[in-house]
Amino acid sequence: MREFTVGPNDAGQRLDRWLAKTLPLLPAPLAQKYIRIKRVKLNGKGAKRDTRLAKGDLLQLYINDEFFDTPTPENAFLSVFKPQLDILYEDENLLLVNKRPGLVVHPDEGERVNTLITHIQAYLYQKKEWSPYQEHAFAPALCNRIDRNTGGIVIAAKNAETLRIMNQKIRDREVEKSYLCLILGSISPAEGKLEGYLLKDEVKKQVSVHKKPVPGGRTAVTLYRTLARRNGLSLVACRLVTGRTHQIRAQFAAAGHPLLGDGKYGRAKDNKRYGRTAGQALCSYQLTFRFTTDAGCLEPLNGRTWTVDRVDFVEEYFPGVALD
């Protein structure tokens, strides 16, 4: 239990709003519940949420200690009362989650709470599968990441062994990641390979594509196959041989066929004409584990494939095309 005395700056505030300001990690629905069941007492008694505080009032909070912490990327999960996750697969070691476009994967300067990893940590915390308050506790972590406006499958490790093994499998290219995208025009040949070197500009958060090696450049290889063409657009399936920042977006743009909706590498005029300006039409829609070496606790996953049920831009621009 912790006690607070209302000062002149807080006088006149509603009780629930004072509680939200004082304990920003406490989810609003839980705060309302605590007021209702009298775990928040005003001058020794229960009070309604819209009670106005007065200078000198004594507030007693019978609330878990973790909610009194300062919000940080490490504890922001406490604010997520109802995790929103589209879980494709879960076992004792990992989660495969279908991330929606627009959701950032990790907390950053613009968003601390509503992130994919925060929702995953809140989900596991509420299931009592993970607690950061245990000594040397492992924090659930992402094994791969995708851009904010890209949707699709993300792997989350529940324990350190899984994170170590999966990171090694990704480095050894034993995890096959396939994407769907919409590009402007028709690429020729209809099926082939995009190769080059990507150089990242850390200031602009953008990469440039080069045909020959450049200092600091990294090789990038993308296999692609055109699935359908319609109304000046092509639906293309891609498989990453390498996994570089903005690889698919930058390589198709360099080939003269930027992704529809891409505000960084695309064409604003065409994005507006087709009615897609809120993010690139790109989805990590399929994941296959092809382990060629020992995978330890993850061996039962070898040879298995997961595919997302639906992709918004496919339904909008290429209805009827099956995801397989």
C-alpha positions in Angstrom: 0.0 0.0 0.0 1.2 3.5 -0.9 -0.1 6.8 0.3 -0.3 10.2 -1.4 -1.4 13.5 -0.2 -3.2 15.8 -2.7 -1.3 19.0 -3.3 -2.5 22.3 -4.7 -1.6 21.3 -8.3 -3.8 18.2 -8.2 -6.7 19.7 -6.3 -9.9 19.7 -8.4 -9.0 16.7 -10.5 -11.2 13.7 -10.9 -10.0 10.6 -9.0 -9.7 8.4 -12.1 -7.8 11.1 -14.0 -5.4 11.6 -11.1 -4.8 7.9 -11.0 -4.1 7.7 -14.7 -1.5 10.5 -14.4 0.1 9.1 -11.3 0.3 5.5 -12.5 0.7 5.6 -16.3 1.5 1.9 -16.4 -1.9 0.9 -14.9 -4.3 0.0 -17.7 -7.4 2.2 -17.6 -9.9 -0.7 -17.3 -7.9 -2.1 -14.4 -7.8 1.3 -12.7 -11.6 1.6 -12.9 -11.9 -1.9 -11.4 -9.6 -1.0 -8.5 -11.6 2.1 -7.8 -14.8 0.1 -7.9 -13.6 -2.6 -5.5 -12.1 0.0 -3.2 -8.4 -0.8 -3.6 -8.2 3.0 -4.1 -9.3 4.7 -0.9 -9.9 8.4 -0.4 -9.5 9.5 3.2 -9.9 5.9 4.3 -13.0 5.2 2.3 -14.0 4.1 -1.1 -14.9 6.8 -3.7 -16.4 7.1 -7.1 -14.2 7.6 -10.1 -15.5 11.1 -10.8 -15.0 12.3 -7.2 -13.1 15.7 -7.3 -10.0 15.8 -5.1 -9.3 18.5 -2.6 -6.0 19.8 -1.3 -4.9 17.7 1.7 -6.9 14.6 0.7 -5.2 11.3 1.6 -5.2 8.6 -1.1 -4.3 5.1 -0.2 -3.5 2.8 -3.1 -3.6 -1.0 -2.6 -2.0 -1.7 -6.0 0.9 -4.0 -7.1 4.3 -2.3 -6.9 5.2 -2.8 -10.6 2.5 -0.3 -11.6 4.3 2.5 -9.7 7.3 2.2 -12.0 8.2 4.8 -14.6 7.2 3.8 -18.2 10.1 2.5 -20.2 10.4 0.2 -23.2 11.1 -2.6 -20.8 8.0 -2.4 -18.7 5.5 -0.8 -21.2 3.7 -4.2 -21.4 2.1 -3.5 -18.1 -0.1 -0.9 -19.8 -1.6 -3.4 -22.2 -4.7 -4.7 -20.6 -6.0 -6.7 -23.5 -3.2 -7.9 -25.8 -4.2 -7.9 -29.5 -2.4 -10.7 -31.3 -3.2 -12.8 -34.3 -1.4 -16.0 -33.3 -0.7 -18.5 -36.1 1.1 -21.0 -33.9 2.3 -21.3 -30.3 4.2 -23.8 -28.2 6.3 -23.8 -25.1 9.2 -22.2 -27.0 7.9 -19.7 -29.5 5.1 -17.8 -31.0 4.4 -17.1 -34.7 2.4 -13.9 -34.9 0.7 -12.2 -37.9 1.6 -8.5 -37.4 -0.9 -6.1 -38.8 0.4 -3.2 -41.0 0.9 0.0 -39.1 2.1 -1.6 -35.9 5.7 -1.0 -35.0 7.6 -4.1 -33.7 9.6 -2.4 -31.0 9.2 0.7 -28.8 10.7 3.8 -30.3 10.7 7.5 -29.7 7.2 7.7 -31.3 5.5 4.8 -29.6 6.3 3.0 -26.3 3.2 1.0 -25.5 1.4 -0.1 -28.6 4.1 -2.3 -30.2 4.2 -5.9 -31.2 6.7 -7.0 -28.6 4.8 -5.1 -25.9 1.6 -7.0 -26.7 3.5 -10.3 -26.8 5.1 -9.6 -23.4 1.7 -8.6 -21.9 0.1 -11.7 -23.3 2.8 -14.0 -21.8 2.8 -12.0 -18.5 -1.0 -12.4 -18.2 -0.8 -16.1 -19.0 1.8 -16.3 -16.1 4.3 -17.8 -18.5 6.8 -14.9 -18.0 7.6 -12.5 -15.2 10.3 -9.8 -15.4 10.5 -9.8 -11.7 12.2 -13.1 -11.4 15.9 -13.0 -10.9 17.8 -13.1 -14.3 14.4 -13.3 -16.1 14.6 -13.7 -19.9 12.5 -11.1 -21.7 10.5 -12.5 -24.7 12.1 -11.3 -27.8 11.6 -11.1 -31.6 13.8 -13.2 -33.8 12.9 -11.2 -37.0 11.4 -7.8 -37.6 9.5 -6.2 -40.4 8.7 -2.6 -41.2 5.9 -0.7 -39.5 3.7 -0.6 -42.7 4.5 -4.2 -43.7 2.3 -7.0 -42.4 3.0 -10.6 -41.9 4.7 -13.3 -39.8 7.0 -12.5 -37.0 8.8 -15.1 -34.8 8.9 -14.5 -31.0 11.1 -16.5 -28.7 9.8 -17.4 -25.2 13.2 -18.4 -23.9 16.9 -17.8 -24.4 17.6 -21.2 -26.0 15.0 -20.6 -28.7 16.3 -17.1 -29.4 19.8 -18.4 -29.8 18.8 -21.3 -32.1 16.4 -19.3 -34.2 18.8 -16.5 -34.7 21.5 -19.0 -35.9 19.0 -20.7 -38.2 18.1 -17.3 -39.8 21.8 -16.5 -40.2 22.3 -19.9 -41.8 19.3 -19.3 -44.1 17.4 -22.3 -42.7 14.3 -20.2 -42.3 12.5 -19.5 -45.6 10.6 -16.3 -45.6 8.2 -15.6 -48.5 6.5 -12.2 -49.3 3.6 -11.0 -51.4 3.8 -7.5 -52.9 2.1 -5.4 -55.5 4.4 -3.7 -58.0 3.7 -1.1 -60.6 3.8 -2.4 -64.1 4.9 -5.8 -65.3 8.5 -6.9 -64.6 10.4 -8.9 -67.2 11.1 -11.7 -67.0 8.0 -12.7 -65.1 10.1 -14.9 -62.9 13.7 -14.3 -61.9 16.2 -13.0 -59.5 17.1 -9.5 -58.3 20.7 -9.1 -57.2 22.8 -6.2 -56.1 24.4 -4.4 -53.2 22.5 -2.3 -50.7 24.1 0.7 -49.0 22.2 2.1 -46.0 22.0 5.8 -45.2 21.5 5.9 -41.4 20.5 9.5 -41.5 17.8 9.2 -44.1 16.8 5.6 -43.0 16.9 4.6 -46.6 19.0 2.2 -48.7 20.4 2.7 -52.2 20.9 -0.2 -54.7 24.2 -0.7 -56.6 25.1 -3.2 -59.3 28.7 -3.5 -58.2 30.3 -3.7 -54.7 30.6 -0.5 -52.8 32.2 0.3 -49.4 29.7 -0.6 -46.7 27.4 -2.2 -49.2 25.8 -5.6 -48.5 24.8 -8.3 -51.0 21.0 -8.6 -51.5 19.3 -11.4 -53.4 15.6 -11.7 -53.9 13.9 -14.5 -55.9 10.5 -13.5 -57.4 7.6 -14.9 -59.4 4.7 -13.0 -60.9 1.4 -14.6 -59.9 -1.1 -12.3 -61.6 -1.4 -9.0 -63.6 -4.3 -6.6 -63.7 -4.9 -2.9 -64.3 -1.3 -2.0 -64.5 -0.3 -3.8 -61.4 1.4 -7.1 -60.8 1.0 -9.4 -57.8 4.4 -10.9 -57.1 5.6 -13.6 -54.7 9.2 -13.1 -53.4 11.6 -15.3 -51.4 14.4 -13.6 -49.6 17.8 -15.3 -50.0 19.3 -12.5 -47.9 17.4 -10.4 -45.4 18.5 -6.7 -45.7 16.7 -3.6 -44.6 14.1 -2.5 -47.2 15.5 -5.2 -49.5 12.3 -5.9 -51.5 11.1 -2.3 -51.6 14.5 -0.9 -52.8 15.3 -3.6 -55.3 11.9 -3.5 -57.1 12.1 0.3 -57.2 15.6 0.2 -58.7 14.3 -2.2 -61.3 11.6 0.4 -62.3 8.7 -1.3 -60.6 8.2 0.2 -57.1 5.8 -1.2 -54.7 2.3 0.3 -54.7 1.8 2.6 -51.7 5.5 2.9 -50.9 6.1 6.4 -49.6 9.9 6.1 -49.5 10.8 4.3 -52.7 7.6 4.6 -54.7 5.8 7.1 -56.8 3.4 9.4 -55.0 1.3 10.1 -58.2 0.7 6.4 -58.8 0.0 5.6 -55.2 -2.7 8.3 -55.2 -4.1 7.1 -58.5 -4.6 3.6 -57.2 -5.9 4.8 -53.8 -3.1 3.4 -51.6 -1.1 6.1 -49.8 -1.0 4.6 -46.2 1.8 2.1 -46.7 3.5 -0.3 -49.1 1.6 -3.3 -50.4 4.0 -5.9 -48.8 3.3 -8.9 -46.6 5.5 -11.6 -45.1 2.8 -14.1 -45.8 4.6 -17.5 -45.5 7.3 -19.0 -43.3 8.9 -22.4 -43.7 11.5 -24.0 -41.4 14.1 -26.1 -43.4 16.7 -27.1 -40.8 19.7 -28.8 -42.2 21.6 -29.0 -38.9 20.5 -29.8 -35.3 17.7 -27.6 -34.1 17.5 -28.8 -30.5 14.2 -28.0 -28.9 12.9 -26.6 -32.2 13.4 -29.8 -34.2 9.7 -30.7 -34.3 9.1 -27.6 -36.4 11.4 -28.8 -39.2 9.7 -28.9 -42.6 6.6 -27.1 -41.4 5.0 -24.2 -43.2 2.7 -21.4 -42.0 0.7 -19.1 -44.3 -1.4 -16.1 -43.3 -5.2 -16.5 -44.0 -5.7 -13.2 -45.8 -3.8 -10.2 -47.1 -5.7 -6.9 -47.4 -4.2 -5.7 -50.7 -4.6 -9.0 -52.4 -8.3 -9.0 -51.5 -8.6 -5.4 -52.7 -6.7 -5.5 -56.0 -6.5 -9.2 -56.9 -9.7 -10.9 -55.4 -9.9 -14.6 -55.9 -6.1 -15.2 -56.0 -5.3 -18.0 -53.6 -2.5 -17.7 -51.0 -0.4 -20.9 -51.3 
